[in-house]
Amino acid sequence: MNLVPARADSLPAKLRGFGPLGLLAIAVIVFVQTVQPPLGAVLVLVWAWLSCTPWKEIGYASPKSWFQSLALGVAFGISLKFAMKAIVMPLFGADPINRAFHYLAGNRAALPEAIYLMIVVAGFGEETFFRGYGFERLRKLMGSSRASIVATVVLTSVWFGSAHYAVQGASGVEQATIVGLIFGSIYAATQRIWLLVAAHAAFDLTALVMIYLDLETRVAHLVFK
């Protein structure tokens, strides 16, 4: 893919640039991701194909070992969720109960949709959009210096966090921003997205298990009684 550099006046070059067509593409993808995730992530893949953007530039590079990468991602996501619930969020004075999703407690009928949201919308959709696409666009705009990378991690994390305000309020923003900083730092170091897709899905599925089994308060008080 993209073995031959695109001419400056070609469609791929215009889509990758920040002229009228490039800005329109960004606006459409951001708008669709905001109102109908994970369709925005699908549009990112369409944009990458049409613009001849190498898949590795949005993190879609094959890991050395799929099993190792996905297993590590799952283990990391589960561990991170417990750390956030039992240590980090209590320090912020967060409510042990996630009120936005408490309707899932014991609600077997809602599980299929919830699992879809955790794996497809969060794992695939948000990582493709915020880490893969967000990093590619900001790197293209600001360059790849150390300061630019730090700025990219911070900007995408704040954006990722703010996207959770409408549903989860201030505590959701706090948690998502911290997770975004962690995931963004890993992505900046590895430039691979699959471990993070697995970690994000595992993080949210662990949260779902806590909610469904009504264990949130117990886990939140494991360290701070």
Secondary structure as UniProt FT lines:
FT   TURN            8..9
FT   HELIX           11..16
FT   HELIX           20..35
FT   TURN            37..38
FT   HELIX           39..50
FT   TURN            51..52
FT   HELIX           55..58
FT   HELIX           66..83
FT   HELIX           84..88
FT   HELIX           89..91
FT   TURN            92..93
FT   HELIX           99..104
FT   TURN            105..106
FT   HELIX           108..110
FT   HELIX           111..116
FT   HELIX           117..133
FT   HELIX           134..142
FT   HELIX           146..162
FT   TURN            163..164
FT   HELIX           165..190
FT   HELIX           194..212
FT   TURN            213..214
FT   HELIX           216..220
//
